[in-house]
Amino acid sequence: MVASQHSNNVTVFRVDPEAEILFYTGESVDILKPVCLQFLSR
């Protein structure tokens, strides 16, 4: 996931671990000025 403060969205990418390349998944969420992402474990 990438938080883009200036474009007001969070975009989801998939990582290809073998090629070490990011691929856009086509998914994004509009959020006003996101500046960070926090992942919580349960």
mmCIF entry with sequence, helices, sheets and N, C-alpha, C, O atoms, coordinates in Angstrom:
data_MODEL
# 
_entry.id   MODEL 
# 
_entity.id                         1 
_entity.type                       polymer 
_entity.pdbx_number_of_molecules   1 
# 
_entity_poly.entity_id                      1 
_entity_poly.type                           'polypeptide(L)' 
_entity_poly.nstd_linkage                   no 
_entity_poly.nstd_monomer                   no 
_entity_poly.pdbx_seq_one_letter_code       MVASQHSNNVTVFRVDPEAEILFYTGESVDILKPVCLQFLSR 
_entity_poly.pdbx_seq_one_letter_code_can   MVASQHSNNVTVFRVDPEAEILFYTGESVDILKPVCLQFLSR 
_entity_poly.pdbx_strand_id                 A 
# 
loop_
_entity_poly_seq.entity_id 
_entity_poly_seq.num 
_entity_poly_seq.mon_id 
_entity_poly_seq.hetero 
1 1  MET n 
1 2  VAL n 
1 3  ALA n 
1 4  SER n 
1 5  GLN n 
1 6  HIS n 
1 7  SER n 
1 8  ASN n 
1 9  ASN n 
1 10 VAL n 
1 11 THR n 
1 12 VAL n 
1 13 PHE n 
1 14 ARG n 
1 15 VAL n 
1 16 ASP n 
1 17 PRO n 
1 18 GLU n 
1 19 ALA n 
1 20 GLU n 
1 21 ILE n 
1 22 LEU n 
1 23 PHE n 
1 24 TYR n 
1 25 THR n 
1 26 GLY n 
1 27 GLU n 
1 28 SER n 
1 29 VAL n 
1 30 ASP n 
1 31 ILE n 
1 32 LEU n 
1 33 LYS n 
1 34 PRO n 
1 35 VAL n 
1 36 CYS n 
1 37 LEU n 
1 38 GLN n 
1 39 PHE n 
1 40 LEU n 
1 41 SER n 
1 42 ARG n 
# 
_struct_asym.id          A 
_struct_asym.entity_id   1 
# 
_struct_sheet.id               AA1 
_struct_sheet.type             ? 
_struct_sheet.number_strands   3 
_struct_sheet.details          ? 
# 
loop_
_struct_sheet_order.sheet_id 
_struct_sheet_order.range_id_1 
_struct_sheet_order.range_id_2 
_struct_sheet_order.offset 
_struct_sheet_order.sense 
AA1 1 2 ? anti-parallel 
AA1 2 3 ? anti-parallel 
# 
loop_
_struct_sheet_range.sheet_id 
_struct_sheet_range.id 
_struct_sheet_range.beg_label_comp_id 
_struct_sheet_range.beg_label_asym_id 
_struct_sheet_range.beg_label_seq_id 
_struct_sheet_range.pdbx_beg_PDB_ins_code 
_struct_sheet_range.end_label_comp_id 
_struct_sheet_range.end_label_asym_id 
_struct_sheet_range.end_label_seq_id 
_struct_sheet_range.pdbx_end_PDB_ins_code 
_struct_sheet_range.beg_auth_comp_id 
_struct_sheet_range.beg_auth_asym_id 
_struct_sheet_range.beg_auth_seq_id 
_struct_sheet_range.end_auth_comp_id 
_struct_sheet_range.end_auth_asym_id 
_struct_sheet_range.end_auth_seq_id 
AA1 1 VAL A 2  ? SER A 4  ? VAL A 2  SER A 4  
AA1 2 ASN A 9  ? ASP A 16 ? ASN A 9  ASP A 16 
AA1 3 ILE A 21 ? ASP A 30 ? ILE A 21 ASP A 30 
# 
loop_
_atom_site.group_PDB 
_atom_site.id 
_atom_site.type_symbol 
_atom_site.label_atom_id 
_atom_site.label_alt_id 
_atom_site.label_comp_id 
_atom_site.label_asym_id 
_atom_site.label_entity_id 
_atom_site.label_seq_id 
_atom_site.pdbx_PDB_ins_code 
_atom_site.Cartn_x 
_atom_site.Cartn_y 
_atom_site.Cartn_z 
_atom_site.occupancy 
_atom_site.B_iso_or_equiv 
_atom_site.pdbx_formal_charge 
_atom_site.auth_seq_id 
_atom_site.auth_comp_id 
_atom_site.auth_asym_id 
_atom_site.auth_atom_id 
_atom_site.pdbx_PDB_model_num 
ATOM 1   N N  . MET A 1 1  ? 0.838   -1.164  0.000   1.00 0.00 ? 1  MET A N  1 
ATOM 2   C CA . MET A 1 1  ? 0.000   0.000   0.000   1.00 0.00 ? 1  MET A CA 1 
ATOM 3   C C  . MET A 1 1  ? 0.891   1.239   0.000   1.00 0.00 ? 1  MET A C  1 
ATOM 4   O O  . MET A 1 1  ? 1.962   1.267   0.607   1.00 0.00 ? 1  MET A O  1 
ATOM 5   N N  . VAL A 1 2  ? 0.408   2.257   -0.703  1.00 0.00 ? 2  VAL A N  1 
ATOM 6   C CA . VAL A 1 2  ? 1.124   3.530   -0.752  1.00 0.00 ? 2  VAL A CA 1 
ATOM 7   C C  . VAL A 1 2  ? 0.145   4.638   -0.399  1.00 0.00 ? 2  VAL A C  1 
ATOM 8   O O  . VAL A 1 2  ? -0.901  4.774   -1.033  1.00 0.00 ? 2  VAL A O  1 
ATOM 9   N N  . ALA A 1 3  ? 0.485   5.433   0.616   1.00 0.00 ? 3  ALA A N  1 
ATOM 10  C CA . ALA A 1 3  ? -0.330  6.587   0.991   1.00 0.00 ? 3  ALA A CA 1 
ATOM 11  C C  . ALA A 1 3  ? 0.202   7.801   0.234   1.00 0.00 ? 3  ALA A C  1 
ATOM 12  O O  . ALA A 1 3  ? 1.367   8.173   0.382   1.00 0.00 ? 3  ALA A O  1 
ATOM 13  N N  . SER A 1 4  ? -0.650  8.410   -0.571  1.00 0.00 ? 4  SER A N  1 
ATOM 14  C CA . SER A 1 4  ? -0.250  9.555   -1.397  1.00 0.00 ? 4  SER A CA 1 
ATOM 15  C C  . SER A 1 4  ? -0.936  10.821  -0.893  1.00 0.00 ? 4  SER A C  1 
ATOM 16  O O  . SER A 1 4  ? -2.078  11.112  -1.250  1.00 0.00 ? 4  SER A O  1 
ATOM 17  N N  . GLN A 1 5  ? -0.225  11.557  -0.067  1.00 0.00 ? 5  GLN A N  1 
ATOM 18  C CA . GLN A 1 5  ? -0.779  12.744  0.568   1.00 0.00 ? 5  GLN A CA 1 
ATOM 19  C C  . GLN A 1 5  ? -1.245  13.785  -0.448  1.00 0.00 ? 5  GLN A C  1 
ATOM 20  O O  . GLN A 1 5  ? -2.286  14.411  -0.248  1.00 0.00 ? 5  GLN A O  1 
ATOM 21  N N  . HIS A 1 6  ? -0.499  13.980  -1.528  1.00 0.00 ? 6  HIS A N  1 
ATOM 22  C CA . HIS A 1 6  ? -0.825  15.031  -2.491  1.00 0.00 ? 6  HIS A CA 1 
ATOM 23  C C  . HIS A 1 6  ? -1.925  14.637  -3.472  1.00 0.00 ? 6  HIS A C  1 
ATOM 24  O O  . HIS A 1 6  ? -2.581  15.513  -4.037  1.00 0.00 ? 6  HIS A O  1 
ATOM 25  N N  . SER A 1 7  ? -2.142  13.343  -3.687  1.00 0.00 ? 7  SER A N  1 
ATOM 26  C CA . SER A 1 7  ? -3.223  12.930  -4.582  1.00 0.00 ? 7  SER A CA 1 
ATOM 27  C C  . SER A 1 7  ? -4.433  12.397  -3.804  1.00 0.00 ? 7  SER A C  1 
ATOM 28  O O  . SER A 1 7  ? -5.416  11.950  -4.395  1.00 0.00 ? 7  SER A O  1 
ATOM 29  N N  . ASN A 1 8  ? -4.346  12.452  -2.472  1.00 0.00 ? 8  ASN A N  1 
ATOM 30  C CA . ASN A 1 8  ? -5.472  12.096  -1.597  1.00 0.00 ? 8  ASN A CA 1 
ATOM 31  C C  . ASN A 1 8  ? -6.003  10.684  -1.809  1.00 0.00 ? 8  ASN A C  1 
ATOM 32  O O  . ASN A 1 8  ? -7.210  10.479  -1.941  1.00 0.00 ? 8  ASN A O  1 
ATOM 33  N N  . ASN A 1 9  ? -5.082  9.699   -1.840  1.00 0.00 ? 9  ASN A N  1 
ATOM 34  C CA . ASN A 1 9  ? -5.546  8.326   -1.940  1.00 0.00 ? 9  ASN A CA 1 
ATOM 35  C C  . ASN A 1 9  ? -4.527  7.351   -1.367  1.00 0.00 ? 9  ASN A C  1 
ATOM 36  O O  . ASN A 1 9  ? -3.372  7.702   -1.126  1.00 0.00 ? 9  ASN A O  1 
ATOM 37  N N  . VAL A 1 10 ? -4.976  6.129   -1.158  1.00 0.00 ? 10 VAL A N  1 
ATOM 38  C CA . VAL A 1 10 ? -4.106  5.014   -0.786  1.00 0.00 ? 10 VAL A CA 1 
ATOM 39  C C  . VAL A 1 10 ? -4.247  3.983   -1.893  1.00 0.00 ? 10 VAL A C  1 
ATOM 40  O O  . VAL A 1 10 ? -5.358  3.569   -2.225  1.00 0.00 ? 10 VAL A O  1 
ATOM 41  N N  . THR A 1 11 ? -3.136  3.572   -2.458  1.00 0.00 ? 11 THR A N  1 
ATOM 42  C CA . THR A 1 11 ? -3.117  2.666   -3.595  1.00 0.00 ? 11 THR A CA 1 
ATOM 43  C C  . THR A 1 11 ? -2.518  1.333   -3.169  1.00 0.00 ? 11 THR A C  1 
ATOM 44  O O  . THR A 1 11 ? -1.570  1.289   -2.385  1.00 0.00 ? 11 THR A O  1 
ATOM 45  N N  . VAL A 1 12 ? -3.082  0.241   -3.695  1.00 0.00 ? 12 VAL A N  1 
ATOM 46  C CA . VAL A 1 12 ? -2.633  -1.106  -3.332  1.00 0.00 ? 12 VAL A CA 1 
ATOM 47  C C  . VAL A 1 12 ? -1.767  -1.681  -4.458  1.00 0.00 ? 12 VAL A C  1 
ATOM 48  O O  . VAL A 1 12 ? -2.135  -1.637  -5.632  1.00 0.00 ? 12 VAL A O  1 
ATOM 49  N N  . PHE A 1 13 ? -0.609  -2.219  -4.067  1.00 0.00 ? 13 PHE A N  1 
ATOM 50  C CA . PHE A 1 13 ? 0.301   -2.874  -5.003  1.00 0.00 ? 13 PHE A CA 1 
ATOM 51  C C  . PHE A 1 13 ? 0.554   -4.302  -4.548  1.00 0.00 ? 13 PHE A C  1 
ATOM 52  O O  . PHE A 1 13 ? 0.429   -4.624  -3.366  1.00 0.00 ? 13 PHE A O  1 
ATOM 53  N N  . ARG A 1 14 ? 0.909   -5.145  -5.495  1.00 0.00 ? 14 ARG A N  1 
ATOM 54  C CA . ARG A 1 14 ? 1.310   -6.525  -5.207  1.00 0.00 ? 14 ARG A CA 1 
ATOM 55  C C  . ARG A 1 14 ? 2.807   -6.608  -5.454  1.00 0.00 ? 14 ARG A C  1 
ATOM 56  O O  . ARG A 1 14 ? 3.317   -6.005  -6.398  1.00 0.00 ? 14 ARG A O  1 
ATOM 57  N N  . VAL A 1 15 ? 3.510   -7.350  -4.612  1.00 0.00 ? 15 VAL A N  1 
ATOM 58  C CA . VAL A 1 15 ? 4.956   -7.500  -4.755  1.00 0.00 ? 15 VAL A CA 1 
ATOM 59  C C  . VAL A 1 15 ? 5.266   -8.855  -5.368  1.00 0.00 ? 15 VAL A C  1 
ATOM 60  O O  . VAL A 1 15 ? 4.794   -9.886  -4.889  1.00 0.00 ? 15 VAL A O  1 
ATOM 61  N N  . ASP A 1 16 ? 6.067   -8.847  -6.440  1.00 0.00 ? 16 ASP A N  1 
ATOM 62  C CA . ASP A 1 16 ? 6.593   -10.090 -7.000  1.00 0.00 ? 16 ASP A CA 1 
ATOM 63  C C  . ASP A 1 16 ? 7.957   -10.300 -6.343  1.00 0.00 ? 16 ASP A C  1 
ATOM 64  O O  . ASP A 1 16 ? 8.924   -9.633  -6.712  1.00 0.00 ? 16 ASP A O  1 
ATOM 65  N N  . PRO A 1 17 ? 8.052   -11.217 -5.375  1.00 0.00 ? 17 PRO A N  1 
ATOM 66  C CA . PRO A 1 17 ? 9.294   -11.378 -4.620  1.00 0.00 ? 17 PRO A CA 1 
ATOM 67  C C  . PRO A 1 17 ? 10.473  -11.870 -5.462  1.00 0.00 ? 17 PRO A C  1 
ATOM 68  O O  . PRO A 1 17 ? 11.621  -11.551 -5.154  1.00 0.00 ? 17 PRO A O  1 
ATOM 69  N N  . GLU A 1 18 ? 10.211  -12.626 -6.497  1.00 0.00 ? 18 GLU A N  1 
ATOM 70  C CA . GLU A 1 18 ? 11.307  -13.129 -7.326  1.00 0.00 ? 18 GLU A CA 1 
ATOM 71  C C  . GLU A 1 18 ? 11.906  -12.027 -8.197  1.00 0.00 ? 18 GLU A C  1 
ATOM 72  O O  . GLU A 1 18 ? 13.126  -11.903 -8.301  1.00 0.00 ? 18 GLU A O  1 
ATOM 73  N N  . ALA A 1 19 ? 11.037  -11.227 -8.821  1.00 0.00 ? 19 ALA A N  1 
ATOM 74  C CA . ALA A 1 19 ? 11.507  -10.164 -9.705  1.00 0.00 ? 19 ALA A CA 1 
ATOM 75  C C  . ALA A 1 19 ? 11.749  -8.855  -8.957  1.00 0.00 ? 19 ALA A C  1 
ATOM 76  O O  . ALA A 1 19 ? 12.319  -7.917  -9.514  1.00 0.00 ? 19 ALA A O  1 
ATOM 77  N N  . GLU A 1 20 ? 11.311  -8.788  -7.676  1.00 0.00 ? 20 GLU A N  1 
ATOM 78  C CA . GLU A 1 20 ? 11.426  -7.583  -6.860  1.00 0.00 ? 20 GLU A CA 1 
ATOM 79  C C  . GLU A 1 20 ? 10.789  -6.377  -7.555  1.00 0.00 ? 20 GLU A C  1 
ATOM 80  O O  . GLU A 1 20 ? 11.377  -5.298  -7.633  1.00 0.00 ? 20 GLU A O  1 
ATOM 81  N N  . ILE A 1 21 ? 9.563   -6.594  -8.058  1.00 0.00 ? 21 ILE A N  1 
ATOM 82  C CA . ILE A 1 21 ? 8.830   -5.564  -8.788  1.00 0.00 ? 21 ILE A CA 1 
ATOM 83  C C  . ILE A 1 21 ? 7.457   -5.394  -8.151  1.00 0.00 ? 21 ILE A C  1 
ATOM 84  O O  . ILE A 1 21 ? 6.849   -6.363  -7.697  1.00 0.00 ? 21 ILE A O  1 
ATOM 85  N N  . LEU A 1 22 ? 6.970   -4.143  -8.119  1.00 0.00 ? 22 LEU A N  1 
ATOM 86  C CA . LEU A 1 22 ? 5.616   -3.859  -7.660  1.00 0.00 ? 22 LEU A CA 1 
ATOM 87  C C  . LEU A 1 22 ? 4.664   -3.839  -8.845  1.00 0.00 ? 22 LEU A C  1 
ATOM 88  O O  . LEU A 1 22 ? 5.013   -3.356  -9.922  1.00 0.00 ? 22 LEU A O  1 
ATOM 89  N N  . PHE A 1 23 ? 3.450   -4.369  -8.642  1.00 0.00 ? 23 PHE A N  1 
ATOM 90  C CA . PHE A 1 23 ? 2.417   -4.346  -9.668  1.00 0.00 ? 23 PHE A CA 1 
ATOM 91  C C  . PHE A 1 23 ? 1.176   -3.681  -9.093  1.00 0.00 ? 23 PHE A C  1 
ATOM 92  O O  . PHE A 1 23 ? 0.721   -4.046  -8.009  1.00 0.00 ? 23 PHE A O  1 
ATOM 93  N N  . TYR A 1 24 ? 0.630   -2.716  -9.806  1.00 0.00 ? 24 TYR A N  1 
ATOM 94  C CA . TYR A 1 24 ? -0.597  -2.044  -9.402  1.00 0.00 ? 24 TYR A CA 1 
ATOM 95  C C  . TYR A 1 24 ? -1.749  -3.030  -9.483  1.00 0.00 ? 24 TYR A C  1 
ATOM 96  O O  . TYR A 1 24 ? -1.921  -3.696  -10.504 1.00 0.00 ? 24 TYR A O  1 
ATOM 97  N N  . THR A 1 25 ? -2.542  -3.135  -8.421  1.00 0.00 ? 25 THR A N  1 
ATOM 98  C CA . THR A 1 25 ? -3.649  -4.098  -8.383  1.00 0.00 ? 25 THR A CA 1 
ATOM 99  C C  . THR A 1 25 ? -4.933  -3.540  -8.981  1.00 0.00 ? 25 THR A C  1 
ATOM 100 O O  . THR A 1 25 ? -5.884  -4.285  -9.216  1.00 0.00 ? 25 THR A O  1 
ATOM 101 N N  . GLY A 1 26 ? -4.966  -2.238  -9.229  1.00 0.00 ? 26 GLY A N  1 
ATOM 102 C CA . GLY A 1 26 ? -6.188  -1.609  -9.721  1.00 0.00 ? 26 GLY A CA 1 
ATOM 103 C C  . GLY A 1 26 ? -7.081  -1.135  -8.593  1.00 0.00 ? 26 GLY A C  1 
ATOM 104 O O  . GLY A 1 26 ? -8.168  -0.608  -8.828  1.00 0.00 ? 26 GLY A O  1 
ATOM 105 N N  . GLU A 1 27 ? -6.619  -1.324  -7.365  1.00 0.00 ? 27 GLU A N  1 
ATOM 106 C CA . GLU A 1 27 ? -7.405  -0.932  -6.203  1.00 0.00 ? 27 GLU A CA 1 
ATOM 107 C C  . GLU A 1 27 ? -6.811  0.306   -5.550  1.00 0.00 ? 27 GLU A C  1 
ATOM 108 O O  . GLU A 1 27 ? -5.599  0.406   -5.360  1.00 0.00 ? 27 GLU A O  1 
ATOM 109 N N  . SER A 1 28 ? -7.688  1.249   -5.208  1.00 0.00 ? 28 SER A N  1 
ATOM 110 C CA . SER A 1 28 ? -7.275  2.417   -4.439  1.00 0.00 ? 28 SER A CA 1 
ATOM 111 C C  . SER A 1 28 ? -8.472  2.952   -3.677  1.00 0.00 ? 28 SER A C  1 
ATOM 112 O O  . SER A 1 28 ? -9.620  2.672   -4.021  1.00 0.00 ? 28 SER A O  1 
ATOM 113 N N  . VAL A 1 29 ? -8.194  3.718   -2.645  1.00 0.00 ? 29 VAL A N  1 
ATOM 114 C CA . VAL A 1 29 ? -9.232  4.311   -1.804  1.00 0.00 ? 29 VAL A CA 1 
ATOM 115 C C  . VAL A 1 29 ? -8.936  5.797   -1.681  1.00 0.00 ? 29 VAL A C  1 
ATOM 116 O O  . VAL A 1 29 ? -7.804  6.182   -1.390  1.00 0.00 ? 29 VAL A O  1 
ATOM 117 N N  . ASP A 1 30 ? -9.946  6.636   -1.901  1.00 0.00 ? 30 ASP A N  1 
ATOM 118 C CA . ASP A 1 30 ? -9.782  8.071   -1.733  1.00 0.00 ? 30 ASP A CA 1 
ATOM 119 C C  . ASP A 1 30 ? -9.872  8.423   -0.250  1.00 0.00 ? 30 ASP A C  1 
ATOM 120 O O  . ASP A 1 30 ? -10.875 8.147   0.408   1.00 0.00 ? 30 ASP A O  1 
ATOM 121 N N  . ILE A 1 31 ? -8.813  9.033   0.258   1.00 0.00 ? 31 ILE A N  1 
ATOM 122 C CA . ILE A 1 31 ? -8.737  9.453   1.658   1.00 0.00 ? 31 ILE A CA 1 
ATOM 123 C C  . ILE A 1 31 ? -8.074  10.829  1.674   1.00 0.00 ? 31 ILE A C  1 
ATOM 124 O O  . ILE A 1 31 ? -7.068  11.040  0.998   1.00 0.00 ? 31 ILE A O  1 
ATOM 125 N N  . LEU A 1 32 ? -8.624  11.747  2.427   1.00 0.00 ? 32 LEU A N  1 
ATOM 126 C CA . LEU A 1 32 ? -8.098  13.099  2.480   1.00 0.00 ? 32 LEU A CA 1 
ATOM 127 C C  . LEU A 1 32 ? -6.731  13.137  3.159   1.00 0.00 ? 32 LEU A C  1 
ATOM 128 O O  . LEU A 1 32 ? -6.617  12.858  4.353   1.00 0.00 ? 32 LEU A O  1 
ATOM 129 N N  . LYS A 1 33 ? -5.706  13.481  2.404   1.00 0.00 ? 33 LYS A N  1 
ATOM 130 C CA . LYS A 1 33 ? -4.333  13.671  2.871   1.00 0.00 ? 33 LYS A CA 1 
ATOM 131 C C  . LYS A 1 33 ? -3.779  12.560  3.770   1.00 0.00 ? 33 LYS A C  1 
ATOM 132 O O  . LYS A 1 33 ? -3.384  12.833  4.904   1.00 0.00 ? 33 LYS A O  1 
ATOM 133 N N  . PRO A 1 34 ? -3.744  11.317  3.286   1.00 0.00 ? 34 PRO A N  1 
ATOM 134 C CA . PRO A 1 34 ? -3.148  10.256  4.096   1.00 0.00 ? 34 PRO A CA 1 
ATOM 135 C C  . PRO A 1 34 ? -1.639  10.489  4.235   1.00 0.00 ? 34 PRO A C  1 
ATOM 136 O O  . PRO A 1 34 ? -0.977  10.854  3.264   1.00 0.00 ? 34 PRO A O  1 
ATOM 137 N N  . VAL A 1 35 ? -1.110  10.286  5.411   1.00 0.00 ? 35 VAL A N  1 
ATOM 138 C CA . VAL A 1 35 ? 0.325   10.514  5.621   1.00 0.00 ? 35 VAL A CA 1 
ATOM 139 C C  . VAL A 1 35 ? 1.069   9.274   6.106   1.00 0.00 ? 35 VAL A C  1 
ATOM 140 O O  . VAL A 1 35 ? 2.298   9.229   6.054   1.00 0.00 ? 35 VAL A O  1 
ATOM 141 N N  . CYS A 1 36 ? 0.325   8.259   6.580   1.00 0.00 ? 36 CYS A N  1 
ATOM 142 C CA . CYS A 1 36 ? 1.001   7.045   7.020   1.00 0.00 ? 36 CYS A CA 1 
ATOM 143 C C  . CYS A 1 36 ? 0.008   5.885   7.000   1.00 0.00 ? 36 CYS A C  1 
ATOM 144 O O  . CYS A 1 36 ? -1.203  6.085   6.911   1.00 0.00 ? 36 CYS A O  1 
ATOM 145 N N  . LEU A 1 37 ? 0.541   4.685   7.083   1.00 0.00 ? 37 LEU A N  1 
ATOM 146 C CA . LEU A 1 37 ? -0.285  3.477   7.159   1.00 0.00 ? 37 LEU A CA 1 
ATOM 147 C C  . LEU A 1 37 ? 0.147   2.712   8.403   1.00 0.00 ? 37 LEU A C  1 
ATOM 148 O O  . LEU A 1 37 ? 1.337   2.628   8.704   1.00 0.00 ? 37 LEU A O  1 
ATOM 149 N N  . GLN A 1 38 ? -0.809  2.161   9.117   1.00 0.00 ? 38 GLN A N  1 
ATOM 150 C CA . GLN A 1 38 ? -0.507  1.374   10.310  1.00 0.00 ? 38 GLN A CA 1 
ATOM 151 C C  . GLN A 1 38 ? -1.175  0.022   10.165  1.00 0.00 ? 38 GLN A C  1 
ATOM 152 O O  . GLN A 1 38 ? -2.374  -0.058  9.899   1.00 0.00 ? 38 GLN A O  1 
ATOM 153 N N  . PHE A 1 39 ? -0.405  -1.043  10.339  1.00 0.00 ? 39 PHE A N  1 
ATOM 154 C CA . PHE A 1 39 ? -0.912  -2.396  10.258  1.00 0.00 ? 39 PHE A CA 1 
ATOM 155 C C  . PHE A 1 39 ? -0.948  -2.977  11.661  1.00 0.00 ? 39 PHE A C  1 
ATOM 156 O O  . PHE A 1 39 ? 0.053   -2.943  12.378  1.00 0.00 ? 39 PHE A O  1 
ATOM 157 N N  . LEU A 1 40 ? -2.079  -3.500  12.047  1.00 0.00 ? 40 LEU A N  1 
ATOM 158 C CA . LEU A 1 40 ? -2.241  -4.078  13.372  1.00 0.00 ? 40 LEU A CA 1 
ATOM 159 C C  . LEU A 1 40 ? -2.337  -5.593  13.275  1.00 0.00 ? 40 LEU A C  1 
ATOM 160 O O  . LEU A 1 40 ? -3.041  -6.119  12.413  1.00 0.00 ? 40 LEU A O  1 
ATOM 161 N N  . SER A 1 41 ? -1.639  -6.288  14.146  1.00 0.00 ? 41 SER A N  1 
ATOM 162 C CA . SER A 1 41 ? -1.757  -7.744  14.183  1.00 0.00 ? 41 SER A CA 1 
ATOM 163 C C  . SER A 1 41 ? -2.748  -8.111  15.272  1.00 0.00 ? 41 SER A C  1 
ATOM 164 O O  . SER A 1 41 ? -2.892  -7.409  16.272  1.00 0.00 ? 41 SER A O  1 
ATOM 165 N N  . ARG A 1 42 ? -3.413  -9.207  15.056  1.00 0.00 ? 42 ARG A N  1 
ATOM 166 C CA . ARG A 1 42 ? -4.410  -9.641  16.041  1.00 0.00 ? 42 ARG A CA 1 
ATOM 167 C C  . ARG A 1 42 ? -3.936  -10.840 16.789  1.00 0.00 ? 42 ARG A C  1 
ATOM 168 O O  . ARG A 1 42 ? -4.645  -11.345 17.660  1.00 0.00 ? 42 ARG A O  1 
# 
